[in-house]
Structures are given as structure tokens and as C-alpha cells.
Amino acid sequence: MDTIVLDADRRLHGPYTLAAALLDHLVPEALAHRPDLVAAYDIEIGVAAPHLTIPRSRRTLAETLPRAQRILIPGARRTLRVANGLAEFVRDHLSRTGPLTVTADNLGEADPTDAELVEVLRRRVDPGLLRVVAGRRAPADKPLNADFDRFRDEGFHHAMAEAGLEALRGLSQDGDPEGRRLLVQRVGAALEAIEREDEARALYDGSRRLSTDPKHRATIAYATAMLLVRHHDLARRDPEEALAWVNEAVTITSLLPDARERAFHLGFDLNGKALVEVRRGNLAAALDLVRQAIDLAEAHLGGTHPIHRLVLYANRAQLLAAAGRTQEALADYAIAIGTDPGYPDYYLDRGTLLHKLGRHEDARADFEAAIRLSPPFPEAYYNRAEVRYATGDLDGALADLDHTLDLDPDFAPAYVNRAGLLAAAGEHAAARRDVERGLALDPRSPHLRCVLGQVEAAEGRPAEAVAAFDAALDLDQDLVAAWAGRAAVSYEEGDHDAALSDLTQALKLEETAELLFNRSLVHSAAGRPEAARGDLLRAARLAPGDPDIRRALAEA
């Protein structure tokens, strides 16, 4: 087994210091013998080791634009996608070349990107192929890397926060005010992304005390509003205070004298105000605000700021979909995706809408486009699993959910769906394990409580099953599966009145042939043949080809 010693100290090269050193060791040989493997992970290698010259097949429009026009900053979860892609590259390369031990010096001083990568490597690459062990501790005596443009473009939020705060402490109040203002904006956004909103708010408030620059004040007013409506702690969101701040931003940017500059900045703020109105429950107002922003962009921005425009169209598409105006939403998604076909995220949004419309193959094509264009994307596999389930491909759905959780073991919704599939397949012990894992991540998930009820019922524990269904309904009174599940337990226990009551409540929420058929069984058992036949007739109208319903009607 080959052994190499690498230094993970973030003070050497910032984010992905360890990853870049590892790629320096692996990529040249991979280019010589497996260029297709390098091409398959071109984004991940380029993010971690931009100094390496590798062929690029996947690009986004943003890479061709001036930095000021690249307004889509990667979210905090993107580094997990990059880490998964790098792990797959390392795994596949070492499968050909042989095992490797990496001694990582200063692992405790690594940037969070490298710490996350090491965790993913240890979890996803067989230890017979790769061992990463901690080496000596002798951190570099040098300042933090401060490549703020790279940090912003790649979404290296921890590095931006740490190095940016250090840089701000060292900046004179009087020197380079424009540089200070820009750094405040970038660092504040990074702090928000890593859920350190109190520090971001303090930074914004402090900057307001120092600056009278109109555009900067508008920008941090907008940022404060977004902090208040996006706060990771739902209890601390405050859309009313956010409205006051975003109105300040709109007031300032609407007065900018240059028409093109005004169209961009005001449009940006109107788009932000739309989110505030969504949080306030005013969907119609939000749609009108985004329309105004689009009108400004189309009238004044010409061939500039294409990313700004595609974001506006995509945001309006989301709002139109929420309003039930699906065809208009699809038209706006087509504009957004057509503007930058290499950007993966909006394929997910459009695919979700197509899935809801029953256009499963179109939805699947969009989810697979996101998979193809992005580093490993847990959400895309999760969404494709839903399409596969809807089209009867249960094995494919289970495989996609397995892969989702391989990529991100903390993806709580995937435990819900996988536990449900496992319970339906009779794999109750595995379903229970998924419920327990999911509840550890999301203790207030009514869907997981519902699956737990199904497992308890299947394993012959009716009291525990009812308790689980009760807990699910305490969390979500509209959860049809919990009403139906509790009804099934009552029916098996001979409590027909309770079963009828629960099934009737479920049918008020969603009338389906299955629920009607089940209620007909309860009516029959309770000696109500006419009521049973009535439910069967209604079920037959909803599912005319169902053999069980036809047989029951014939016997009735």
C-alpha cells in the first residue's frame, strides 16, 4: 500500500488544502490512463484544485460573466456535493491503481471543506482502498488565506467568515471604504449561510453606523430583511420587521439616477420583497413584485445581467406554481433553464412541478439532468425516487433512496420514504431502524411517526401502533395515512365505530378508491350492507378497473 504525507492546515492554501494536495498526487496519473474519469468529475476537481488544468465538459453561464454579474452564490450544502464527487473520483481511481494511505498533518487545523471531505472519504471509500490517518500537529505560523473572490464564487462560507472577520478587524475605518463595504456584505452573507445570523446582524448594524453610501445602505437593508425571513430558527423569523427593512432598500434603489443601475438594484430588492410577502401570506403581492422586477430587467438591462433575469423568471415560476398557474410556471422555467442550461438547480424545481402534474417521464428527465450537470446531488436522487415509486418501479425507488442516504446520511425526508417502502415490503426491522434514524434528525416528523405506527401494527403491537398514529396526528391533523392507519388497527381490534370515524375523517381530507373500499369493509363488518355498497359504488367510479372493487360489488 502506497503512503503519502500531506498537510491539511488551512493557513497554507485555504479551503480544500488537503484535497488539492491529494488531487495533485492522483490527477496526473488519472489523466494519462483514465481521462474519462477526470472528465466525469471536472467540476469537483476544478473547485478543489483550480490550479490543475483539466478538460471541462460541464459549465454554467456564470463562468463566462464578469464577477459582478454572478449573483448566484452556492449554498452551504454544495461542499457536501463536491466532497461526494471527490470521494467517488478517489474510489474509482484507486480501484485501478491500488490502495493508498494518506497521513494528514494538522488535520485539526483543516478548513471545514477538508474536514467534511475526510468524513465522506472514510464513509464512502472502502478502507482497504484508502486510509486517512492524522499526522503530526505543527500548524503554520501565517495569516489565513484570504482569496475572497474564490470563497464567494465557490460558496466557501466558513472561510469567508473566518478570514473576512479577521480582515475586517485589521482594516482602518478611514482606508478603502469601498473595499470595507464589499467585505461586510460578503462576510455577512457567509455568516447567514452557516447559521450565525446574530453575528451577521451585528455586522450589518455596525456598518450602518459607519456608512452613508446609498447603495451600501440599501444592500445591507436588503440583507437584514433576508436574514429576518430566512433565519434557520423558524421562531426567530420576523416578516413584519423584514418588510420595514426591505422597504428601506426599495426606497433607496428606486432613487438611483442611472436607469440601468436602478433596474438591476431595484429589481433585486423587489425580488427580495416578494419573498417577504410570501412569508406574510401575500402570494398575489409577491407575484406582482417579481413581475415589476422582470419588467425593469427587460426594459433596461439589455444583454447584461442574464443570471439576474433567469433568477427572476425562476422565482416567478415558483410563485405561479404555488398559485396553481402551472402552464405559466412551466413557461417561466423554460426561460430560466434555457438561459443557462448548465445550471442544475432549476431542473429540480421544474421536475417537481412536472411530477405533481403527472408528467412522470418529463420529471424524471429533469431530475436526471440535474444529476448529470451537478456534483452528486442528494435531492435529485430523492426526487427521482418519488417518480420511480409513482410509476411502479419500487426497486429503482429504493435504490435511489439508498444512494440519497449514502450521499447524505442526514437527509431526513429520505428516511421517511425509505422506511415507508421497507414497511410496505414487510421489512419491518429495517423500517424501524430508518424511523429511529429519521426521528433522531427530525423528532417532530408526523410522517415518521406514521410509519412507526405501521411497523408496530405489523409486528402485533396495537397499543403502540395507536400511540404512534396519535402522535402523528398531534403533529399533523391532515395526515391521511395516519387516520387510515389508526382505522386499520381499530378494525383489526374489532372497534368498528372507531375505524369508521377515522376513515370518514380521512375521506374528508382525500377521497380515494382505497379508502372507500376499506370503509366498505368496516361497514360490512358492522352490519351496514347498504352503506358498504354505497362506498363500493363510489370507489368503482374512481377506479373502474380495480378487480377487488369489482369482486366486492358482485358479492354485495
C-alpha positions as CSV (number, residue, x, y, z in Angstrom):
1,M,0.0,0.0,0.0
2,D,1.4,3.4,-1.0
3,T,1.7,6.0,1.7
4,I,1.8,9.8,1.2
5,V,2.1,12.6,3.8
6,L,0.0,15.8,3.1
7,D,-0.6,18.9,5.2
8,A,-4.2,19.9,5.8
9,D,-3.5,23.2,7.5
10,R,-6.0,25.8,6.1
11,R,-3.5,28.5,6.6
12,L,-1.4,27.2,3.7
13,H,-4.0,27.4,0.9
14,G,-7.4,27.9,2.5
15,P,-10.4,25.6,1.6
16,Y,-9.5,22.2,0.2
17,T,-5.8,22.5,1.1
18,L,-5.7,18.7,1.7
19,A,-8.0,17.9,-1.2
20,A,-5.8,19.9,-3.6
21,A,-2.6,18.1,-2.4
22,L,-4.3,14.7,-2.8
23,L,-5.5,15.6,-6.3
24,D,-2.0,16.8,-7.2
25,H,-0.9,13.2,-6.5
26,L,-3.8,11.4,-8.3
27,V,-5.0,13.5,-11.2
28,P,-1.9,13.4,-13.4
29,E,-1.9,9.6,-13.5
30,A,-5.7,9.6,-14.0
31,L,-5.4,12.0,-16.9
32,A,-2.8,9.6,-18.5
33,H,-4.8,6.5,-18.1
34,R,-8.5,7.4,-17.4
35,P,-9.2,10.9,-18.8
36,D,-12.9,9.9,-18.9
37,L,-12.8,9.6,-15.1
38,V,-11.3,13.0,-14.7
39,A,-13.9,14.4,-17.1
40,A,-16.7,12.9,-15.1
41,Y,-15.6,14.8,-12.0
42,D,-14.4,18.0,-13.7
43,I,-16.4,20.4,-11.5
44,E,-15.3,18.8,-8.3
45,I,-11.6,18.8,-9.2
46,G,-11.8,22.3,-10.5
47,V,-13.5,23.5,-7.3
48,A,-10.9,21.9,-5.0
49,A,-7.8,22.3,-7.2
50,P,-8.3,25.2,-9.6
51,H,-4.6,25.2,-10.4
52,L,-4.9,21.9,-12.2
53,T,-5.6,22.2,-15.9
54,I,-8.2,19.6,-16.8
55,P,-10.7,19.4,-19.6
56,R,-14.1,20.8,-18.7
57,S,-17.3,19.4,-20.1
58,R,-19.8,20.9,-17.6
59,R,-20.0,24.6,-17.4
60,T,-22.5,27.3,-16.3
61,L,-23.2,30.6,-17.9
62,A,-21.9,32.4,-14.7
63,E,-18.4,31.2,-15.5
64,T,-18.4,33.4,-18.7
65,L,-19.6,36.6,-17.0
66,P,-17.9,39.4,-15.0
67,R,-17.9,38.7,-11.3
68,A,-20.4,41.5,-10.6
69,Q,-23.0,39.6,-12.7
70,R,-22.5,36.3,-10.9
71,I,-25.3,36.7,-8.3
72,L,-26.0,33.0,-7.6
73,I,-23.8,32.2,-4.7
74,P,-23.6,28.4,-3.8
75,G,-25.4,27.4,-0.7
76,A,-23.8,25.8,2.3
77,R,-24.7,22.2,1.2
78,R,-22.8,22.5,-2.1
79,T,-19.5,21.5,-0.5
80,L,-21.1,18.1,0.5
81,R,-21.9,17.5,-3.1
82,V,-18.3,18.4,-4.1
83,A,-16.9,16.1,-1.3
84,N,-19.0,13.2,-2.6
85,G,-17.8,13.7,-6.1
86,L,-14.2,13.8,-5.0
87,A,-14.7,10.7,-2.9
88,E,-16.1,8.9,-6.0
89,F,-13.2,10.0,-8.1
90,V,-10.7,8.8,-5.5
91,R,-12.5,5.5,-5.1
92,D,-12.7,4.8,-8.8
93,H,-9.1,5.8,-9.4
94,L,-7.7,3.7,-6.6
95,S,-9.8,0.7,-7.7
96,R,-7.5,0.7,-10.7
97,T,-4.1,1.8,-9.2
98,G,-4.2,0.1,-5.8
99,P,-4.7,1.1,-2.1
100,L,-3.3,4.3,-0.6
101,T,-2.7,5.6,2.9
102,V,-2.8,9.4,3.5
103,T,-1.2,10.7,6.6
104,A,-2.8,14.1,7.0
105,D,-0.7,16.5,9.1
106,N,-2.6,19.2,11.0
107,L,-6.0,17.6,10.4
108,G,-7.3,19.6,13.4
109,E,-6.4,22.8,11.5
110,A,-8.2,21.9,8.3
111,D,-10.8,24.1,6.7
112,P,-14.3,22.7,7.1
113,T,-14.3,21.7,3.4
114,D,-11.4,19.3,4.1
115,A,-12.8,18.1,7.4
116,E,-16.1,17.3,5.5
117,L,-14.1,15.6,2.7
118,V,-12.3,13.4,5.2
119,E,-15.5,12.3,6.8
120,V,-17.0,11.5,3.3
121,L,-13.9,9.6,2.3
122,R,-13.9,7.5,5.4
123,R,-17.6,6.8,5.0
124,R,-17.8,6.1,1.2
125,V,-14.4,4.7,0.2
126,D,-13.5,1.2,1.3
127,P,-10.7,1.3,4.0
128,G,-9.0,-1.4,2.0
129,L,-8.5,1.2,-0.7
130,L,-8.0,4.4,1.2
131,R,-6.9,5.1,4.8
132,V,-6.7,8.7,6.1
133,V,-4.9,9.0,9.4
134,A,-4.0,12.0,11.4
135,G,-0.3,13.0,11.4
136,R,1.7,15.5,13.4
137,R,0.5,18.8,14.7
138,A,2.7,21.8,13.8
139,P,0.4,24.4,12.3
140,A,1.8,27.1,10.0
141,D,2.6,30.4,11.6
142,K,0.9,32.6,8.9
143,P,-2.3,34.5,8.4
144,L,-5.4,32.9,7.0
145,N,-5.7,32.6,3.2
146,A,-7.9,35.5,2.0
147,D,-8.9,34.7,-1.6
148,F,-12.3,36.3,-1.1
149,D,-13.3,36.2,-4.7
150,R,-12.8,32.4,-4.8
151,F,-14.5,32.0,-1.4
152,R,-17.6,33.9,-2.7
153,D,-17.8,32.2,-6.1
154,E,-17.5,28.6,-4.7
155,G,-19.6,29.1,-1.6
156,F,-16.7,28.6,0.9
157,H,-18.7,30.3,3.7
158,H,-16.7,29.2,6.7
159,A,-13.5,30.5,5.1
160,M,-15.2,33.8,4.1
161,A,-16.5,34.2,7.6
162,E,-13.3,33.4,9.4
163,A,-10.8,35.2,7.1
164,G,-13.2,38.0,6.4
165,L,-13.8,38.8,10.1
166,E,-10.1,38.7,10.6
167,A,-9.5,41.1,7.7
168,L,-12.2,43.5,8.9
169,R,-10.6,43.7,12.3
170,G,-7.4,44.8,10.6
171,L,-8.9,47.4,8.3
172,S,-8.7,51.0,9.2
173,Q,-12.0,52.9,9.4
174,D,-10.7,55.5,7.0
175,G,-8.9,53.5,4.4
176,D,-10.6,51.9,1.3
177,P,-14.2,52.4,2.4
178,E,-15.5,50.6,-0.8
179,G,-13.4,47.5,0.0
180,R,-14.7,47.5,3.5
181,R,-18.3,47.8,2.4
182,L,-17.9,45.0,0.0
183,L,-16.2,42.7,2.6
184,V,-19.0,43.5,5.1
185,Q,-21.6,42.4,2.5
186,R,-19.7,39.2,1.7
187,V,-18.9,38.2,5.3
188,G,-22.4,39.0,6.4
189,A,-23.9,36.7,3.7
190,A,-21.4,33.9,4.7
191,L,-22.3,34.2,8.3
192,E,-26.0,33.8,7.4
193,A,-25.2,30.8,5.2
194,I,-23.6,29.0,8.2
195,E,-26.4,29.9,10.6
196,R,-24.5,32.6,12.5
197,E,-27.2,35.2,12.0
198,D,-26.6,37.1,15.2
199,E,-23.1,37.9,14.1
200,A,-24.3,38.9,10.6
201,R,-26.9,41.2,12.1
202,A,-24.3,42.8,14.3
203,L,-22.0,43.3,11.3
204,Y,-24.9,45.0,9.4
205,D,-25.8,47.2,12.3
206,G,-22.2,48.3,12.8
207,S,-21.8,49.1,9.1
208,R,-25.0,51.2,9.2
209,R,-23.4,53.3,11.9
210,L,-20.4,53.9,9.8
211,S,-21.7,54.3,6.2
212,T,-23.9,56.8,4.4
213,D,-23.3,55.3,1.0
214,P,-26.8,54.8,-0.6
215,K,-26.1,51.6,-2.4
216,H,-24.4,50.0,0.6
217,R,-27.1,51.0,2.9
218,A,-29.7,49.6,0.5
219,T,-27.7,46.3,0.2
220,I,-27.4,45.8,4.0
221,A,-31.1,46.8,4.5
222,Y,-32.0,44.1,1.9
223,A,-29.6,41.6,3.7
224,T,-31.2,42.4,7.0
225,A,-34.6,41.7,5.6
226,M,-33.5,38.4,4.1
227,L,-31.9,37.4,7.4
228,L,-35.2,38.0,9.1
229,V,-37.3,35.9,6.7
230,R,-34.7,33.1,6.2
231,H,-33.5,32.6,9.8
232,H,-32.7,28.9,10.4
233,D,-34.6,29.2,13.6
234,L,-38.2,29.5,12.5
235,A,-39.3,31.0,15.8
236,R,-36.9,34.0,15.1
237,R,-38.3,34.8,11.7
238,D,-40.0,38.2,11.6
239,P,-41.6,39.1,8.2
240,E,-43.0,42.3,9.6
241,E,-39.7,43.8,10.6
242,A,-38.3,42.4,7.3
243,L,-40.9,44.4,5.4
244,A,-39.7,47.6,7.1
245,W,-36.1,46.8,6.1
246,V,-36.7,45.8,2.5
247,N,-38.9,48.9,2.0
248,E,-35.9,51.0,3.0
249,A,-33.8,49.2,0.4
250,V,-36.5,49.7,-2.3
251,T,-36.8,53.4,-1.4
252,I,-33.1,54.0,-1.8
253,T,-32.6,52.0,-5.0
254,S,-35.7,53.5,-6.7
255,L,-33.9,56.8,-6.4
256,L,-30.7,55.8,-8.2
257,P,-30.2,58.2,-11.1
258,D,-28.8,55.7,-13.7
259,A,-31.6,53.8,-15.4
260,R,-29.6,50.6,-15.9
261,E,-28.1,50.6,-12.4
262,R,-31.6,51.3,-10.9
263,A,-33.2,48.5,-12.9
264,F,-30.7,46.0,-11.5
265,H,-30.6,47.1,-7.9
266,L,-34.3,47.9,-7.6
267,G,-35.2,44.7,-9.3
268,F,-33.1,42.8,-6.9
269,D,-34.8,44.5,-3.9
270,L,-38.3,44.0,-5.4
271,N,-37.5,40.3,-5.8
272,G,-36.4,40.2,-2.1
273,K,-39.6,42.0,-1.1
274,A,-41.5,39.3,-2.9
275,L,-40.1,36.7,-0.5
276,V,-41.1,38.8,2.4
277,E,-44.7,39.0,1.1
278,V,-44.7,35.2,0.6
279,R,-43.7,34.9,4.3
280,R,-46.6,37.3,5.1
281,G,-49.0,35.1,3.1
282,N,-49.5,37.6,0.3
283,L,-48.9,35.5,-2.8
284,A,-50.6,37.9,-5.2
285,A,-48.4,40.8,-4.0
286,A,-45.3,38.7,-4.3
287,L,-46.2,37.8,-7.9
288,D,-46.7,41.5,-8.8
289,L,-43.3,42.5,-7.3
290,V,-41.5,39.9,-9.3
291,R,-43.3,41.0,-12.4
292,Q,-42.2,44.6,-11.8
293,A,-38.6,43.3,-11.4
294,I,-38.8,41.4,-14.7
295,D,-40.2,44.4,-16.5
296,L,-37.4,46.5,-15.2
297,A,-34.8,44.0,-16.4
298,E,-36.3,43.5,-19.8
299,A,-36.7,47.3,-20.3
300,H,-33.2,48.4,-19.2
301,L,-30.7,45.7,-18.8
302,G,-30.4,44.6,-22.5
303,G,-27.8,41.9,-22.8
304,T,-26.3,42.3,-19.3
305,H,-27.1,40.5,-16.1
306,P,-28.6,37.3,-17.6
307,I,-28.3,35.5,-14.3
308,H,-30.3,38.2,-12.6
309,R,-33.0,37.7,-15.2
310,L,-33.1,33.9,-15.1
311,V,-33.4,34.1,-11.3
312,L,-36.4,36.4,-11.6
313,Y,-38.1,34.1,-14.1
314,A,-37.4,31.0,-11.9
315,N,-38.7,32.8,-8.8
316,R,-41.9,33.8,-10.7
317,A,-42.3,30.2,-11.8
318,Q,-42.2,29.0,-8.2
319,L,-44.9,31.6,-7.3
320,L,-47.0,30.8,-10.3
321,A,-46.8,27.1,-9.4
322,A,-47.9,27.9,-5.9
323,A,-50.9,29.8,-7.3
324,G,-51.9,26.9,-9.4
325,R,-51.0,28.6,-12.7
326,T,-48.9,25.7,-13.8
327,Q,-48.6,26.3,-17.6
328,E,-47.3,29.9,-16.9
329,A,-44.9,28.4,-14.4
330,L,-43.6,25.9,-16.9
331,A,-43.1,28.7,-19.4
332,D,-41.0,30.7,-17.0
333,Y,-39.0,27.7,-16.0
334,A,-38.3,27.2,-19.7
335,I,-36.9,30.7,-19.9
336,A,-34.7,30.3,-16.8
337,I,-33.3,26.9,-17.9
338,G,-32.9,28.0,-21.5
339,T,-30.8,31.0,-20.4
340,D,-28.4,28.7,-18.6
341,P,-28.9,25.0,-19.4
342,G,-25.8,24.1,-17.4
343,Y,-27.2,25.3,-14.0
344,P,-28.8,22.2,-12.3
345,D,-31.0,23.6,-9.5
346,Y,-33.9,24.8,-11.6
347,Y,-34.3,21.4,-13.3
348,L,-35.2,20.1,-9.8
349,D,-37.9,22.7,-9.3
350,R,-39.4,22.2,-12.7
351,G,-39.2,18.4,-12.3
352,T,-41.1,18.6,-9.0
353,L,-43.9,20.6,-10.7
354,L,-44.0,18.1,-13.7
355,H,-44.2,15.2,-11.2
356,K,-47.2,16.9,-9.5
357,L,-48.8,17.2,-12.9
358,G,-48.4,13.5,-13.5
359,R,-45.8,14.0,-16.3
360,H,-43.5,11.5,-14.7
361,E,-41.2,10.9,-17.6
362,D,-40.6,14.6,-18.2
363,A,-40.0,15.0,-14.4
364,R,-37.5,12.1,-14.5
365,A,-35.7,13.7,-17.4
366,D,-35.3,16.9,-15.4
367,F,-34.1,15.1,-12.3
368,E,-31.6,13.2,-14.4
369,A,-30.4,16.5,-16.0
370,A,-29.6,17.8,-12.5
371,I,-27.8,14.5,-11.7
372,R,-25.7,14.8,-14.9
373,L,-24.9,18.5,-14.6
374,S,-24.0,18.7,-10.9
375,P,-21.7,17.1,-8.4
376,P,-23.6,14.3,-6.6
377,F,-26.9,15.8,-5.7
378,P,-28.9,14.0,-2.9
379,E,-32.1,15.9,-3.7
380,A,-32.1,14.8,-7.3
381,Y,-31.9,11.1,-6.4
382,Y,-34.5,11.6,-3.7
383,N,-36.9,13.3,-6.3
384,R,-36.2,10.6,-8.9
385,A,-37.1,8.0,-6.3
386,E,-40.5,9.6,-6.0
387,V,-41.0,9.4,-9.7
388,R,-39.9,5.8,-9.7
389,Y,-42.3,4.9,-6.9
390,A,-45.2,6.7,-8.7
391,T,-44.5,4.6,-11.9
392,G,-44.3,1.3,-10.0
393,D,-40.5,0.9,-10.0
394,L,-40.2,0.1,-6.4
395,D,-36.7,-1.4,-6.7
396,G,-35.5,1.7,-8.5
397,A,-37.1,4.0,-5.9
398,L,-35.4,2.0,-3.1
399,A,-32.0,2.2,-4.9
400,D,-32.3,5.9,-5.3
401,L,-33.2,6.4,-1.6
402,D,-30.3,4.2,-0.7
403,H,-28.0,6.4,-2.7
404,T,-29.5,9.6,-1.3
405,L,-28.6,8.5,2.2
406,D,-25.2,7.3,1.1
407,L,-24.6,10.8,-0.2
408,D,-26.1,12.5,2.9
409,P,-26.9,10.4,6.0
410,D,-28.6,13.5,7.5
411,F,-31.2,13.8,4.7
412,A,-34.3,13.2,6.9
413,P,-37.0,13.1,4.3
414,A,-35.3,10.1,2.6
415,Y,-35.7,8.1,5.8
416,V,-39.4,8.8,5.7
417,N,-39.8,7.4,2.2
418,R,-37.4,4.5,2.6
419,A,-39.0,3.5,5.9
420,G,-42.4,3.5,4.2
421,L,-41.2,1.4,1.3
422,L,-39.5,-1.1,3.6
423,A,-42.6,-1.3,5.8
424,A,-44.8,-2.0,2.8
425,A,-42.3,-4.7,1.7
426,G,-42.6,-6.4,5.1
427,E,-39.0,-5.5,6.1
428,H,-40.2,-4.2,9.5
429,A,-36.8,-4.3,11.3
430,A,-35.1,-2.2,8.6
431,A,-38.1,0.2,8.5
432,R,-37.9,0.7,12.3
433,R,-34.2,1.5,12.0
434,D,-34.9,4.1,9.4
435,V,-37.7,5.6,11.6
436,E,-35.3,5.8,14.5
437,R,-32.6,7.4,12.4
438,G,-35.1,9.9,10.9
439,L,-36.6,10.8,14.3
440,A,-33.1,11.5,15.7
441,L,-32.8,14.1,12.9
442,D,-36.4,15.3,12.9
443,P,-38.2,14.4,16.1
444,R,-41.4,16.3,15.0
445,S,-41.9,14.4,11.8
446,P,-45.5,13.2,11.6
447,H,-44.7,11.0,8.6
448,L,-42.0,9.1,10.6
449,R,-44.5,8.6,13.5
450,C,-47.0,7.3,11.0
451,V,-44.5,4.8,9.5
452,L,-43.7,3.7,13.1
453,G,-47.4,3.1,13.6
454,Q,-47.5,0.9,10.5
455,V,-44.5,-1.1,11.8
456,E,-45.9,-1.5,15.3
457,A,-49.2,-2.7,13.8
458,A,-47.5,-5.2,11.5
459,E,-45.5,-6.6,14.4
460,G,-48.6,-7.1,16.5
461,R,-48.4,-4.2,19.0
462,P,-51.8,-2.5,18.5
463,A,-51.4,-0.2,21.6
464,E,-48.0,1.0,20.5
465,A,-49.3,1.5,16.9
466,V,-52.2,3.6,18.1
467,A,-49.9,5.7,20.2
468,A,-47.6,6.3,17.2
469,F,-50.6,7.3,15.0
470,D,-51.9,9.5,17.8
471,A,-48.5,11.2,17.9
472,A,-48.5,11.7,14.1
473,L,-52.0,13.3,14.2
474,D,-51.0,15.6,17.1
475,L,-48.3,16.9,14.8
476,D,-50.5,17.0,11.6
477,Q,-54.3,16.7,11.7
478,D,-54.4,16.5,7.9
479,L,-52.2,13.4,7.6
480,V,-54.5,11.0,5.8
481,A,-52.2,8.0,6.2
482,A,-52.3,8.3,10.0
483,W,-56.1,8.4,10.1
484,A,-56.2,5.4,7.8
485,G,-53.5,3.5,9.8
486,R,-55.3,4.1,13.1
487,A,-58.6,3.0,11.5
488,A,-56.9,-0.3,10.3
489,V,-55.8,-1.0,13.9
490,S,-59.2,-0.3,15.2
491,Y,-60.8,-2.6,12.6
492,E,-58.4,-5.4,13.5
493,E,-59.3,-5.0,17.2
494,G,-63.0,-5.1,16.4
495,D,-63.7,-1.5,17.2
496,H,-65.8,-0.7,14.1
497,D,-67.1,2.6,15.3
498,A,-63.6,4.0,15.8
499,A,-62.5,2.6,12.5
500,L,-65.5,4.2,10.7
501,S,-64.8,7.6,12.4
502,D,-61.2,7.6,11.4
503,L,-61.8,6.5,7.8
504,T,-64.6,9.1,7.5
505,Q,-62.2,11.8,8.6
506,A,-59.5,10.5,6.1
507,L,-62.1,10.7,3.3
508,K,-63.0,14.3,4.2
509,L,-59.3,15.1,3.6
510,E,-58.8,13.0,0.4
511,E,-61.4,10.8,-1.3
512,T,-59.6,7.7,-2.8
513,A,-60.9,4.4,-4.0
514,E,-58.7,2.6,-1.5
515,L,-60.1,4.5,1.5
516,L,-63.7,4.0,0.2
517,F,-63.0,0.2,-0.2
518,N,-61.6,0.0,3.3
519,R,-64.6,1.8,4.8
520,S,-66.9,-0.5,2.9
521,L,-65.2,-3.4,4.7
522,V,-65.8,-1.8,8.0
523,H,-69.5,-1.1,7.2
524,S,-69.9,-4.7,6.2
525,A,-68.3,-6.0,9.4
526,A,-70.6,-3.6,11.4
527,G,-73.7,-5.0,9.6
528,R,-74.4,-2.0,7.3
529,P,-74.6,-3.6,3.9
530,E,-76.2,-0.6,2.1
531,A,-73.6,1.8,3.4
532,A,-70.9,-0.7,2.3
533,R,-72.4,-0.9,-1.2
534,G,-72.6,2.9,-1.4
535,D,-68.9,3.2,-0.7
536,L,-68.1,0.4,-3.2
537,L,-70.1,2.2,-5.9
538,R,-68.2,5.5,-5.3
539,A,-64.9,3.6,-5.3
540,A,-65.8,2.0,-8.6
541,R,-66.3,5.4,-10.1
542,L,-62.8,6.4,-9.0
543,A,-61.1,3.2,-10.0
544,P,-63.3,1.4,-12.5
545,G,-60.7,-1.2,-13.4
546,D,-59.9,-2.3,-9.8
547,P,-60.6,-6.1,-9.6
548,D,-61.0,-6.1,-5.8
549,I,-63.7,-3.5,-6.0
550,R,-65.5,-5.3,-8.9
551,R,-65.4,-8.6,-7.0
552,A,-66.7,-7.0,-3.8
553,L,-69.6,-5.3,-5.7
554,A,-70.5,-8.6,-7.3
555,E,-70.6,-10.3,-3.9
556,A,-72.6,-7.4,-2.4
